[in-house]
């Protein structure tokens, strides 16, 4: 209600663009600014007169910019979808309205599309086009019956202490993280369809077989799988006594 510091919006935008080129460091920036003002004859009182308040101003400025961009994108996308739905209804009166299902997909929800009478999609969704314009923007590889090329990687040094507090429920409008509830849902699904027990490696090559059209024996595939920590579900990656999250997995674009 009674702010004690005002920061020009142009200064905040300058810092944003500066942090795209150097490692973000509000402490060094504010100490430099305080020293510069002191050399010009402006003495700021207190041991830390700038850093905390400047950091809050930068945080909420970024939040406003992100919220504005997200709002404009939603308005544009809703207009585009309404035009597309009108075109589909005029060309094919029997096609059902899928405005809600399309909006759910843009938010990344795991809503099943099997039960919906939805027309065949000839281009990737707006959600995918925003994630990677190179893969899904313009002419996509979907024309060649190829959805995308991605890789999975896991990092077991990213842990969360059991005793530490979780972050507040405040997300970036275009967050790339999957919610913990969705992760737990897919974990239960994988556990329900995973065969019981572990695959035993063939000790005798005569009894070793091939899987499908693969030209590599199953024993070689099993040995390759067991060499990766992430693929070994029986191996403990970190102590569950001290950490409630023992790793971070990412689905990376090509």
MARKE-507217 format. One record per atom (N, C-alpha, C): x, y, z; residue in one letter. Coordinates in steps of 0.2 Angstrom, whole numbers, padded with zeros to 4 digits, always signed. Example, Ala and Ser with C-alpha at 12.3 -4.5 7.8 and 13.67 -1.06 7.14 Angstrom:
<rs>
+0066-0028+0039A+0062-0022+0039A+0066-0016+0039A+0064-0011+0035S+0068-0005+0036S+0064+0000+0039S
</rs>
This chain:
<rs>
+0004-0006+0000X+0000+0000+0000X+0004+0006+0000X+0010+0006+0003X+0015+0012+0003X+0021+0010+0001X+0022+0009-0006X+0029+0007-0009X+0034+0012-0007X+0040+0009-0006X+0046+0013-0004X+0051+0013-0010X+0049+0010-0015X+0054+0010-0021X+0050+0009-0027X+0051+0013-0032X+0048+0013-0039X+0054+0012-0044X+0053+0007-0048X+0057+0005-0054X+0054+0006-0060X+0058+0010-0064X+0055+0011-0071X+0054+0005-0075X+0049+0004-0079X+0047-0002-0083X+0053-0003-0088X+0056+0003-0091X+0061+0002-0095X+0067-0001-0092X+0069+0000-0086X+0074-0003-0082X+0073-0010-0081X+0067-0012-0080X+0065-0019-0079X+0066-0023-0085X+0064-0020-0091X+0064-0023-0097X+0071-0024-0099X+0075-0019-0098X+0083-0019-0099X+0086-0025-0095X+0084-0026-0089X+0087-0031-0085X+0085-0038-0088X+0079-0039-0090X+0076-0045-0093X+0080-0047-0099X+0082-0042-0103X+0086-0043-0109X+0093-0044-0108X+0095-0041-0102X+0102-0042-0100X+0103-0050-0097X+0098-0052-0094X+0098-0059-0091X+0097-0064-0096X+0096-0062-0102X+0096-0067-0108X+0103-0069-0110X+0107-0064-0108X+0114-0065-0111X+0119-0066-0105X+0117-0065-0099X+0122-0067-0094X+0118-0071-0088X+0121-0074-0084X+0118-0077-0078X+0114-0072-0074X+0108-0073-0073X+0104-0069-0068X+0107-0068-0061X+0108-0062-0059X+0111-0061-0053X+0109-0054-0050X+0103-0054-0046X+0101-0048-0044X+0105-0045-0038X+0109-0049-0035X+0113-0046-0030X+0119-0042-0033X+0122-0045-0038X+0127-0041-0041X+0125-0035-0044X+0119-0035-0048X+0116-0030-0051X+0114-0024-0046X+0111-0026-0041X+0109-0021-0036X+0115-0018-0032X+0120-0022-0031X+0126-0019-0027X+0130-0014-0032X+0130-0016-0038X+0133-0011-0043X+0129-0005-0044X+0122-0005-0044X+0118+0001-0045X+0119+0005-0038X+0119+0002-0033X+0120+0006-0026X+0127+0009-0026X+0132+0006-0028X+0139+0009-0029X+0139+0014-0034X+0136+0014-0039X+0135+0019-0044X+0132+0025-0042X+0126+0024-0039X+0122+0030-0036X+0126+0033-0030X+0130+0029-0026X+0134+0032-0021X+0140+0037-0024X+0142+0034-0030X+0148+0038-0033X+0145+0045-0036X+0138+0045-0037X+0135+0051-0040X+0132+0055-0034X+0133+0053-0028X+0131+0057-0022X+0124+0056-0020X+0122+0050-0021X+0115+0047-0019X+0116+0042-0014X+0115+0043-0008X+0117+0038-0003X+0110+0034-0001X+0110+0028-0002X+0104+0024+0000X+0105+0021+0007X+0100+0022+0011X+0101+0020+0018X+0099+0012+0019X+0102+0009+0024X+0101+0002+0025X+0106-0002+0023X+0107-0009+0025X+0112-0013+0023X+0110-0017+0016X+0104-0017+0015X+0101-0020+0009X+0096-0016+0006X+0097-0010+0003X+0091-0006+0002X+0088-0007-0005X+0091-0011-0009X+0089-0012-0016X+0087-0020-0018X+0091-0024-0016X+0090-0031-0019X+0083-0034-0018X+0081-0034-0012X+0074-0038-0011X+0069-0034-0014X+0068-0028-0014X+0063-0024-0017X+0063-0024-0024X+0070-0024-0027X+0070-0024-0034X+0069-0031-0037X+0071-0036-0033X+0069-0043-0035X+0061-0044-0036X+0058-0041-0031X+0050-0042-0031X+0047-0038-0037X+0050-0032-0038X+0048-0028-0044X+0049-0032-0050X+0055-0035-0051X+0056-0039-0057X+0052-0045-0058X+0051-0048-0052X+0046-0054-0052X+0039-0053-0055X+0036-0048-0052X+0029-0046-0053X+0029-0043-0060X+0034-0039-0062X+0034-0037-0069X+0034-0042-0074X+0038-0047-0073X+0038-0053-0077X+0031-0057-0077X+0028-0057-0071X+0022-0060-0071X+0016-0057-0075X+0017-0050-0075X+0012-0046-0079X+0013-0047-0086X+0019-0047-0088X+0021-0048-0095X+0019-0055-0098X+0020-0060-0094X+0018-0067-0095X+0010-0068-0096X+0007-0065-0091X+0000-0065-0091X-0003-0061-0097X+0000-0056-0099X-0003-0052-0105X-0002-0056-0111X+0004-0059-0112X+0005-0063-0118X+0001-0069-0118X-0001-0072-0112X-0005-0078-0112X-0012-0076-0114X-0014-0070-0111X-0021-0068-0113X-0022-0067-0120X-0017-0063-0123X-0017-0062-0131X-0017-0068-0135X-0013-0073-0133X-0013-0079-0136X-0020-0083-0136X-0023-0083-0130X-0029-0086-0129X-0035-0083-0134X-0035-0076-0134X-0040-0073-0138X-0039-0074-0145X-0032-0074-0148X-0031-0076-0155X-0033-0083-0156X-0031-0088-0152X-0033-0095-0153X-0040-0096-0153X-0044-0093-0148X-0051-0094-0148X-0054-0091-0155X-0052-0086-0157X-0054-0083-0163X-0053-0088-0169X-0047-0091-0169X-0045-0095-0174X-0049-0102-0174X-0050-0104-0168X-0054-0110-0167X-0061-0109-0169X-0064-0103-0168X-0071-0102-0170X-0072-0102-0177X-0067-0099-0181X-0067-0099-0188X-0066-0106-0191X-0062-0110-0188X-0061-0116-0190X-0067-0121-0189X-0070-0120-0183X-0077-0124-0182X-0082-0122-0187X-0083-0115-0188X-0088-0113-0193X-0086-0116-0200X-0080-0116-0202X-0079-0119-0208X-0080-0127-0208X-0079-0130-0203X-0080-0137-0203X-0088-0139-0203X-0091-0135-0199X-0098-0136-0199X-0102-0134-0205X-0099-0130-0209X-0102-0128-0216X-0100-0134-0221X-0094-0136-0220X-0092-0142-0225X-0095-0148-0223X-0095-0150-0217X-0097-0156-0214X-0102-0155-0208X-0108-0155-0210X-0113-0154-0204X-0113-0159-0199X-0111-0165-0200X-0112-0171-0196X-0106-0171-0191X-0101-0166-0191X-0095-0166-0187X-0097-0163-0180X-0096-0166-0175X-0098-0163-0168X-0093-0158-0167X-0096-0153-0162X-0092-0148-0160X-0086-0150-0155X-0080-0149-0156X-0075-0151-0152X-0071-0145-0149X-0074-0140-0148X-0071-0134-0145X-0068-0135-0138X-0072-0139-0134X-0069-0140-0127X-0063-0145-0127X-0064-0150-0131X-0058-0155-0132X-0052-0152-0134X-0053-0148-0139X-0047-0144-0142X-0044-0140-0137X-0048-0137-0133X-0045-0132-0127X-0042-0136-0122X-0044-0142-0120X-0041-0147-0116X-0034-0149-0118X-0034-0150-0124X-0027-0153-0127X-0022-0147-0127X-0024-0141-0128X-0020-0135-0128X-0017-0135-0121X-0021-0136-0116X-0018-0135-0109X-0014-0142-0107X-0013-0146-0111X-0009-0152-0110X-0013-0157-0105X-0019-0157-0105X-0022-0162-0100X-0022-0169-0104X-0023-0174-0100X-0023-0181-0103X-0030-0183-0104X-0034-0180-0107X-0041-0182-0109X-0041-0186-0115X-0044-0192-0114X-0045-0197-0119X-0048-0195-0125X-0046-0196-0131X-0049-0194-0137X-0052-0200-0141X-0051-0206-0138X-0054-0211-0141X-0061-0211-0142X-0065-0209-0136X-0072-0209-0136X-0075-0203-0140X-0071-0199-0142X-0074-0193-0145X-0074-0194-0153X-0079-0191-0156X-0080-0191-0163X-0077-0185-0166X-0070-0185-0166X-0066-0179-0168X-0064-0180-0175X-0064-0175-0179X-0061-0176-0186X-0053-0177-0186X-0051-0180-0191X-0044-0181-0191X-0040-0175-0192X-0035-0174-0188X-0031-0168-0187X-0026-0168-0193X-0026-0163-0197X-0021-0162-0202X-0015-0158-0201X-0015-0155-0195X-0009-0151-0192X-0009-0152-0185X-0003-0151-0182X-0002-0151-0175X-0006-0146-0171X-0008-0147-0165X-0012-0143-0161X-0007-0136-0159X-0011-0131-0157X-0008-0125-0155X-0003-0126-0149X-0005-0131-0145X-0001-0132-0139X+0006-0135-0142X+0006-0139-0147X+0013-0142-0149X+0016-0137-0153X+0013-0133-0157X+0016-0128-0161X+0020-0122-0156X+0017-0121-0151X+0020-0116-0146X+0026-0120-0143X+0026-0126-0142X+0031-0130-0138X+0037-0130-0143X+0036-0131-0149X+0042-0132-0154X+0040-0130-0161X+0041-0123-0163X+0039-0121-0170X+0043-0125-0175X+0049-0127-0174X+0053-0131-0179X+0050-0137-0180X+0048-0141-0175X+0045-0148-0177X+0038-0147-0179X+0034-0143-0176X+0026-0143-0177X+0024-0137-0181X+0028-0132-0182X+0025-0126-0185X+0026-0127-0193X+0021-0123-0197X+0022-0124-0204X+0020-0131-0206X+0024-0133-0211X+0023-0140-0214X+0027-0145-0209X+0023-0149-0206X+0025-0153-0201X+0027-0160-0204X+0031-0164-0200X+0032-0171-0202X+0027-0175-0202X+0021-0173-0199X+0015-0177-0199X+0013-0179-0206X+0015-0176-0211X+0013-0178-0218X+0017-0184-0220X+0022-0185-0217X+0026-0191-0218X+0025-0197-0213X+0019-0197-0210X+0017-0202-0205X+0022-0202-0199X+0025-0196-0198X+0030-0196-0192X+0028-0190-0188X+0026-0192-0181X+0024-0187-0177X+0029-0182-0175X+0035-0185-0172X+0040-0180-0169X+0046-0185-0168X+0052-0181-0167X+0058-0185-0165X+0060-0182-0158X+0060-0186-0153X+0062-0184-0146X+0066-0188-0143X+0069-0186-0137X+0073-0191-0133X+0072-0190-0126X+0073-0195-0122X+0072-0195-0115X+0078-0195-0111X+0079-0191-0106X+0085-0191-0102X+0083-0189-0095X+0086-0193-0090X+0085-0192-0083X+0091-0190-0079X+0090-0186-0074X+0095-0183-0070X+0093-0184-0063X+0098-0188-0060X+0096-0191-0053X+0100-0186-0048X+0103-0181-0050X+0105-0176-0045X+0100-0171-0043X+0095-0170-0046X+0089-0166-0045X+0085-0169-0040X+0085-0168-0034X+0081-0171-0028X+0078-0165-0024X+0073-0168-0021X+0069-0163-0016X+0069-0166-0009X+0071-0163-0004X+0071-0165+0002X+0064-0166+0005X+0064-0172+0009X+0057-0173+0012X+0055-0168+0017X+0059-0165+0020X+0057-0160+0025X+0056-0153+0023X+0058-0152+0016X+0058-0145+0013X+0051-0144+0011X+0049-0138+0011X+0042-0136+0009X+0042-0136+0001X+0036-0137-0002X+0035-0137-0009X+0034-0130-0011X+0035-0128-0017X+0034-0122-0020X+0027-0120-0020X+0025-0114-0019X+0018-0112-0019X+0015-0113-0026X+0008-0114-0026X+0005-0116-0032X+0004-0110-0037X+0010-0108-0040X+0010-0102-0044X+0014-0104-0050X+0011-0105-0056X+0015-0108-0062X+0015-0103-0067X+0020-0104-0071X+0021-0100-0077X+0015-0102-0082X+0012-0097-0086X+0007-0099-0090X+0009-0104-0096X+0015-0104-0097X+0018-0109-0102X+0023-0114-0099X+0021-0116-0093X+0025-0121-0090X+0026-0127-0094X+0032-0130-0093X+0034-0136-0097X+0034-0142-0092X+0033-0141-0086X+0033-0146-0081X+0026-0149-0081X+0026-0156-0080X+0020-0160-0079X+0018-0160-0072X+0012-0159-0070X+0010-0159-0063X+0011-0166-0060X+0012-0165-0053X+0013-0171-0049X+0007-0176-0050X+0001-0174-0050X-0005-0178-0051X-0004-0182-0057X-0003-0179-0063X-0002-0182-0069X+0003-0188-0069X+0009-0186-0066X+0014-0191-0065X+0012-0197-0061X+0009-0196-0056X+0006-0201-0052X+0001-0206-0056X-0003-0202-0060X-0008-0206-0064X-0005-0211-0069X+0000-0208-0072X+0004-0212-0077X+0008-0218-0074X+0011-0216-0068X+0015-0221-0064X+0010-0227-0062X+0004-0226-0060X-0001-0231-0059X-0002-0235-0065X-0003-0232-0070X-0005-0235-0077X+0001-0240-0079X+0007-0237-0078X+0013-0241-0080X+0013-0247-0076X+0012-0246-0069X+0013-0252-0065X+0007-0257-0066X+0002-0255-0069X-0004-0260-0070X-0003-0264-0076X+0001-0261-0081X+0002-0265-0087X+0009-0268-0087X+0013-0267-0083X+0020-0270-0083X+0020-0277-0080X+0023-0281-0084X+0023-0288-0082X+0026-0289-0075X+0024-0294-0071X+0026-0296-0065X+0033-0299-0065X+0038-0296-0061X+0045-0299-0061X+0049-0296-0066X+0055-0297-0066X+0060-0295-0071X+0062-0300-0076X+0064-0297-0082X+0066-0302-0087X+0072-0305-0086X+0073-0311-0086X+0079-0315-0085X+0083-0315-0092X+0089-0314-0091X+0094-0314-0097X+0095-0322-0099X+0095-0323-0105X+0096-0330-0108X+0103-0331-0107X+0105-0337-0104X+0111-0339-0102X+0114-0343-0108X+0109-0346-0112X+0111-0350-0118X+0109-0347-0124X+0114-0346-0129X+0112-0342-0135X+0107-0347-0139X+0107-0353-0138X+0103-0358-0142X+0096-0356-0140X+0094-0355-0134X+0088-0353-0132X+0086-0346-0132X+0090-0342-0134X+0089-0335-0135X+0085-0334-0142X+0080-0329-0141X+0076-0328-0147X+0076-0320-0149X+0072-0319-0154X+0072-0312-0156X+0065-0309-0155X+0064-0303-0154X+0058-0300-0153X+0056-0296-0159X+0050-0299-0162X+0047-0296-0168X+0052-0296-0174X+0053-0291-0177X+0057-0290-0183X+0064-0288-0181X+0066-0287-0175X+0072-0285-0173X+0078-0290-0175X+0083-0288-0177X+0089-0293-0178X+0094-0293-0173X+0092-0291-0167X+0097-0291-0161X+0094-0296-0156X+0098-0301-0153X+0095-0306-0149X+0092-0302-0142X+0088-0305-0139X+0085-0303-0133X+0090-0302-0127X+0095-0306-0127X+0100-0306-0122X+0104-0300-0123X+0106-0298-0129X+0109-0291-0130X+0105-0285-0128X+0099-0286-0130X+0094-0280-0128X+0094-0280-0120X+0093-0285-0117X+0093-0285-0109X+0099-0283-0106X+0105-0284-0109X+0111-0282-0106X+0112-0274-0107X+0109-0272-0113X+0109-0265-0114X+0105-0261-0109X+0099-0264-0108X+0094-0261-0104X+0097-0261-0096X+0100-0266-0094X+0102-0266-0087X+0108-0261-0086X+0112-0259-0092X+0117-0254-0091X+0115-0247-0089X+0109-0246-0090X+0106-0239-0089X+0103-0239-0082X+0105-0234-0078X+0102-0233-0072X+0094-0231-0072X+0093-0227-0077X+0086-0225-0078X+0081-0230-0080X+0083-0235-0084X+0079-0240-0086X+0078-0246-0081X+0082-0246-0076X+0082-0251-0071X+0077-0249-0065X+0071-0252-0065X+0066-0250-0060X+0068-0253-0054X+0072-0258-0053X+0073-0261-0047X+0079-0258-0043X+0083-0254-0046X+0089-0251-0043X+0086-0244-0040X+0088-0243-0034X+0087-0237-0030X+0091-0231-0032X+0088-0226-0035X+0093-0220-0037X+0095-0216-0032X+0091-0215-0026X+0093-0211-0021X+0089-0213-0015X+0092-0211-0009X+0088-0213-0003X+0081-0210-0002X+0076-0214-0002X+0070-0212-0001X+0068-0210+0006X+0073-0211+0011X+0072-0208+0018X+0073-0201+0018X+0077-0198+0014X+0079-0191+0014X+0076-0187+0009X+0074-0190+0003X+0071-0187-0003X+0064-0190-0004X+0059-0185-0006X+0053-0188-0008X+0053-0188-0016X+0057-0184-0019X+0058-0184-0026X+0066-0185-0027X+0067-0191-0031X+0074-0193-0032X+0077-0192-0039X+0074-0188-0043X+0076-0187-0050X+0071-0183-0054X+0074-0181-0060X+0070-0177-0064X+0071-0180-0071X+0066-0181-0075X+0066-0184-0082X+0063-0178-0086X+0067-0178-0092X+0064-0173-0097X+0063-0176-0104X+0058-0174-0107X+0057-0176-0114X+0059-0170-0118X+0065-0171-0122X+0068-0166-0126X+0067-0166-0133X+0066-0160-0136X+0065-0160-0143X+0071-0161-0147X+0070-0163-0153X+0076-0164-0157X+0081-0158-0158X
</rs>
